[in-house]
Amino acid sequence: MPRLLKSFDEAAWIGGAVEAVTAAIVGALERGQKRFDASLSGGTTPAPLYAALAASPAVAGLAARIGLHFWVGDERDVPADAPDRNGAVIAAALAGILGAASGAALATLHRWPEGGRAAACARYAEEIRAALGPEPVFDLALLGMGADGHTAGLFSMDQVRAADTASALTLATRAPSPPVDRMTMGAALLRRSRSVIVLLRGGAKADTLRAVLSGAPFPAASVAGPGAVFHYLDSGR
């Protein structure tokens, strides 16, 4: 069963998530890995977590011992320089360890390629396979959840089923609101990550969260899987 960790204070919510990500990196080191690969959710909700990770002395210390590789899990089909492109938001939040602030890169951010969605999906899938092998497994998948129960770029159970094969590493999807054209990692790829964290906030998501945790057929329940930990900031309705 998925676990729920509820916070009522934003600092505690971010701090708990930082500890969870740090523990996942330590786990990779203990397995003897030379690199740590994590898929990161887009949107504004996780941006404070990414900024906290970039400012964490513990993460900086671990970066000296293992290669940190962050991958943008889902993307919007907007121009590469658009401010609402997920890769740009994540890069800005992680700037402290990507080299933009210090001049010395402590981590690598893998962004979705530019160009049409079909070609971008194919090239990104090739990059994932080249880095992680023919049956890639991320050390961590950090997901979000909308009030409608969507996660990553998967907005319906039909999209989840289309993405729920081992070969569907990436796919083009459509969202119910602009920008409607999206790209996302596949459900099976995200679910088989060694650790899955779902980061969400807001009282408006409380009812959907209860349904997701009970196994109701929402994309977030299917993609996160039974071993996921939901870090929820209950900030009221």
C-alpha positions as a Python dict, from the first residue, in 0.01 Angstrom:
ca = {
    (1, 'M'): (0, 0, 0),
    (2, 'P'): (118, 356, -67),
    (3, 'R'): (219, 558, 240),
    (4, 'L'): (96, 905, 327),
    (5, 'L'): (315, 1161, 502),
    (6, 'K'): (107, 1469, 583),
    (7, 'S'): (247, 1810, 677),
    (8, 'F'): (75, 2132, 775),
    (9, 'D'): (390, 2343, 753),
    (10, 'E'): (566, 2412, 422),
    (11, 'A'): (915, 2399, 573),
    (12, 'A'): (846, 2055, 723),
    (13, 'W'): (695, 1937, 394),
    (14, 'I'): (1000, 2044, 194),
    (15, 'G'): (1239, 1917, 459),
    (16, 'G'): (1080, 1573, 462),
    (17, 'A'): (1102, 1549, 84),
    (18, 'V'): (1467, 1660, 86),
    (19, 'E'): (1543, 1386, 340),
    (20, 'A'): (1365, 1129, 120),
    (21, 'V'): (1560, 1229, -192),
    (22, 'T'): (1887, 1231, 4),
    (23, 'A'): (1809, 882, 135),
    (24, 'A'): (1751, 761, -220),
    (25, 'I'): (2093, 895, -325),
    (26, 'V'): (2256, 726, -25),
    (27, 'G'): (2080, 403, -123),
    (28, 'A'): (2236, 420, -470),
    (29, 'L'): (2579, 466, -313),
    (30, 'E'): (2523, 169, -84),
    (31, 'R'): (2435, -43, -388),
    (32, 'G'): (2776, 47, -531),
    (33, 'Q'): (2640, 266, -810),
    (34, 'K'): (2852, 532, -976),
    (35, 'R'): (2549, 740, -1077),
    (36, 'F'): (2207, 830, -944),
    (37, 'D'): (1925, 888, -1192),
    (38, 'A'): (1598, 1055, -1097),
    (39, 'S'): (1296, 1154, -1302),
    (40, 'L'): (1155, 1490, -1194),
    (41, 'S'): (801, 1621, -1216),
    (42, 'G'): (730, 1950, -1388),
    (43, 'G'): (497, 2225, -1271),
    (44, 'T'): (536, 2478, -994),
    (45, 'T'): (461, 2256, -692),
    (46, 'P'): (802, 2082, -672),
    (47, 'A'): (1008, 2394, -751),
    (48, 'P'): (1071, 2477, -380),
    (49, 'L'): (1194, 2121, -327),
    (50, 'Y'): (1436, 2149, -618),
    (51, 'A'): (1568, 2478, -484),
    (52, 'A'): (1613, 2320, -140),
    (53, 'L'): (1801, 2027, -295),
    (54, 'A'): (2029, 2269, -480),
    (55, 'A'): (2104, 2449, -152),
    (56, 'S'): (2153, 2132, 55),
    (57, 'P'): (2509, 2074, 185),
    (58, 'A'): (2425, 1704, 215),
    (59, 'V'): (2336, 1681, -154),
    (60, 'A'): (2651, 1875, -248),
    (61, 'G'): (2859, 1633, -41),
    (62, 'L'): (2696, 1332, -206),
    (63, 'A'): (2757, 1482, -550),
    (64, 'A'): (3130, 1446, -486),
    (65, 'R'): (3082, 1070, -444),
    (66, 'I'): (2824, 983, -711),
    (67, 'G'): (2712, 1133, -1040),
    (68, 'L'): (2374, 1303, -1004),
    (69, 'H'): (2155, 1288, -1315),
    (70, 'F'): (1813, 1450, -1317),
    (71, 'W'): (1567, 1388, -1600),
    (72, 'V'): (1264, 1599, -1688),
    (73, 'G'): (978, 1350, -1662),
    (74, 'D'): (716, 1534, -1865),
    (75, 'E'): (716, 1837, -2090),
    (76, 'R'): (488, 2084, -2261),
    (77, 'D'): (507, 2121, -2637),
    (78, 'V'): (590, 2491, -2629),
    (79, 'P'): (897, 2673, -2765),
    (80, 'A'): (1223, 2571, -2597),
    (81, 'D'): (1271, 2920, -2456),
    (82, 'A'): (915, 2949, -2319),
    (83, 'P'): (907, 3024, -1944),
    (84, 'D'): (642, 2756, -1881),
    (85, 'R'): (849, 2476, -2031),
    (86, 'N'): (915, 2231, -1746),
    (87, 'G'): (1282, 2195, -1826),
    (88, 'A'): (1332, 2570, -1786),
    (89, 'V'): (1148, 2578, -1451),
    (90, 'I'): (1347, 2283, -1316),
    (91, 'A'): (1679, 2423, -1443),
    (92, 'A'): (1613, 2755, -1270),
    (93, 'A'): (1528, 2584, -940),
    (94, 'L'): (1834, 2354, -957),
    (95, 'A'): (2069, 2628, -1078),
    (96, 'G'): (2286, 2605, -767),
    (97, 'I'): (2405, 2254, -852),
    (98, 'L'): (2384, 2274, -1230),
    (99, 'G'): (2670, 2521, -1247),
    (100, 'A'): (2475, 2834, -1329),
    (101, 'A'): (2538, 2989, -988),
    (102, 'S'): (2867, 2840, -872),
    (103, 'G'): (3035, 2782, -1205),
    (104, 'A'): (3101, 2417, -1114),
    (105, 'A'): (2833, 2167, -1212),
    (106, 'L'): (2751, 1914, -940),
    (107, 'A'): (2465, 1755, -1133),
    (108, 'T'): (2339, 1703, -1489),
    (109, 'L'): (1989, 1789, -1607),
    (110, 'H'): (1856, 1594, -1906),
    (111, 'R'): (1589, 1791, -2091),
    (112, 'W'): (1346, 1686, -2359),
    (113, 'P'): (1484, 1747, -2709),
    (114, 'E'): (1346, 2031, -2917),
    (115, 'G'): (1133, 1976, -3226),
    (116, 'G'): (808, 1797, -3300),
    (117, 'R'): (660, 1575, -3031),
    (118, 'A'): (702, 1243, -3212),
    (119, 'A'): (1067, 1308, -3291),
    (120, 'A'): (1136, 1446, -2943),
    (121, 'C'): (982, 1138, -2780),
    (122, 'A'): (1191, 906, -2996),
    (123, 'R'): (1516, 1093, -2926),
    (124, 'Y'): (1451, 1115, -2552),
    (125, 'A'): (1376, 741, -2536),
    (126, 'E'): (1706, 675, -2714),
    (127, 'E'): (1890, 895, -2463),
    (128, 'I'): (1731, 710, -2170),
    (129, 'R'): (1827, 371, -2314),
    (130, 'A'): (2181, 488, -2389),
    (131, 'A'): (2227, 600, -2028),
    (132, 'L'): (2034, 329, -1840),
    (133, 'G'): (2026, 28, -2072),
    (134, 'P'): (1754, -145, -2275),
    (135, 'E'): (1531, -195, -1968),
    (136, 'P'): (1595, 133, -1785),
    (137, 'V'): (1518, 180, -1416),
    (138, 'F'): (1536, 515, -1242),
    (139, 'D'): (1659, 528, -884),
    (140, 'L'): (1382, 775, -805),
    (141, 'A'): (1067, 902, -972),
    (142, 'L'): (939, 1226, -825),
    (143, 'L'): (579, 1278, -934),
    (144, 'G'): (310, 1536, -879),
    (145, 'M'): (-67, 1497, -876),
    (146, 'G'): (-340, 1726, -1004),
    (147, 'A'): (-678, 1770, -841),
    (148, 'D'): (-816, 1550, -1121),
    (149, 'G'): (-577, 1268, -1028),
    (150, 'H'): (-343, 1308, -1324),
    (151, 'T'): (32, 1269, -1289),
    (152, 'A'): (326, 1343, -1519),
    (153, 'G'): (176, 1394, -1867),
    (154, 'L'): (-87, 1121, -1817),
    (155, 'F'): (-435, 1268, -1784),
    (156, 'S'): (-661, 964, -1828),
    (157, 'M'): (-657, 590, -1770),
    (158, 'D'): (-665, 541, -2148),
    (159, 'Q'): (-337, 730, -2171),
    (160, 'V'): (-195, 524, -1883),
    (161, 'R'): (-286, 201, -2062),
    (162, 'A'): (-125, 329, -2383),
    (163, 'A'): (189, 404, -2185),
    (164, 'D'): (184, 90, -1972),
    (165, 'T'): (417, -130, -2172),
    (166, 'A'): (786, -187, -2117),
    (167, 'S'): (866, -49, -2461),
    (168, 'A'): (671, 277, -2416),
    (169, 'L'): (947, 480, -2252),
    (170, 'T'): (802, 806, -2382),
    (171, 'L'): (486, 913, -2558),
    (172, 'A'): (294, 1217, -2679),
    (173, 'T'): (-25, 1297, -2489),
    (174, 'R'): (-291, 1567, -2472),
    (175, 'A'): (-401, 1763, -2167),
    (176, 'P'): (-753, 1892, -2098),
    (177, 'S'): (-625, 2251, -2065),
    (178, 'P'): (-364, 2459, -2252),
    (179, 'P'): (-102, 2389, -2352),
    (180, 'V'): (-279, 2072, -2463),
    (181, 'D'): (12, 1907, -2644),
    (182, 'R'): (236, 1726, -2396),
    (183, 'M'): (517, 1467, -2381),
    (184, 'T'): (577, 1227, -2095),
    (185, 'M'): (771, 927, -1975),
    (186, 'G'): (567, 608, -1981),
    (187, 'A'): (371, 465, -1690),
    (188, 'A'): (569, 141, -1666),
    (189, 'L'): (902, 324, -1674),
    (190, 'L'): (801, 556, -1390),
    (191, 'R'): (638, 285, -1179),
    (192, 'R'): (936, 52, -1181),
    (193, 'S'): (1164, 318, -1030),
    (194, 'R'): (1340, 199, -716),
    (195, 'S'): (1169, 474, -515),
    (196, 'V'): (859, 678, -600),
    (197, 'I'): (770, 1003, -425),
    (198, 'V'): (448, 1192, -499),
    (199, 'L'): (464, 1557, -394),
    (200, 'L'): (137, 1747, -363),
    (201, 'R'): (-22, 2033, -177),
    (202, 'G'): (-358, 2199, -124),
    (203, 'G'): (-688, 2110, 37),
    (204, 'A'): (-857, 2097, -303),
    (205, 'K'): (-670, 1771, -368),
    (206, 'A'): (-773, 1603, -42),
    (207, 'D'): (-1071, 1407, -177),
    (208, 'T'): (-881, 1286, -482),
    (209, 'L'): (-585, 1191, -264),
    (210, 'R'): (-805, 972, -43),
    (211, 'A'): (-944, 801, -353),
    (212, 'V'): (-597, 749, -500),
    (213, 'L'): (-466, 599, -175),
    (214, 'S'): (-761, 358, -171),
    (215, 'G'): (-667, 234, -519),
    (216, 'A'): (-933, 414, -722),
    (217, 'P'): (-859, 417, -1097),
    (218, 'F'): (-675, 746, -1133),
    (219, 'P'): (-351, 788, -1330),
    (220, 'A'): (-168, 890, -1011),
    (221, 'A'): (-262, 563, -838),
    (222, 'S'): (-163, 348, -1134),
    (223, 'V'): (164, 523, -1213),
    (224, 'A'): (288, 566, -855),
    (225, 'G'): (232, 202, -765),
    (226, 'P'): (189, 37, -425),
    (227, 'G'): (532, 130, -290),
    (228, 'A'): (499, 506, -340),
    (229, 'V'): (519, 762, -59),
    (230, 'F'): (285, 1061, -86),
    (231, 'H'): (424, 1379, 71),
    (232, 'Y'): (116, 1597, 120),
    (233, 'L'): (107, 1957, 240),
    (234, 'D'): (-246, 2016, 371),
    (235, 'S'): (-282, 2390, 328),
    (236, 'G'): (-661, 2399, 348),
    (237, 'R'): (-916, 2446, 75),
}
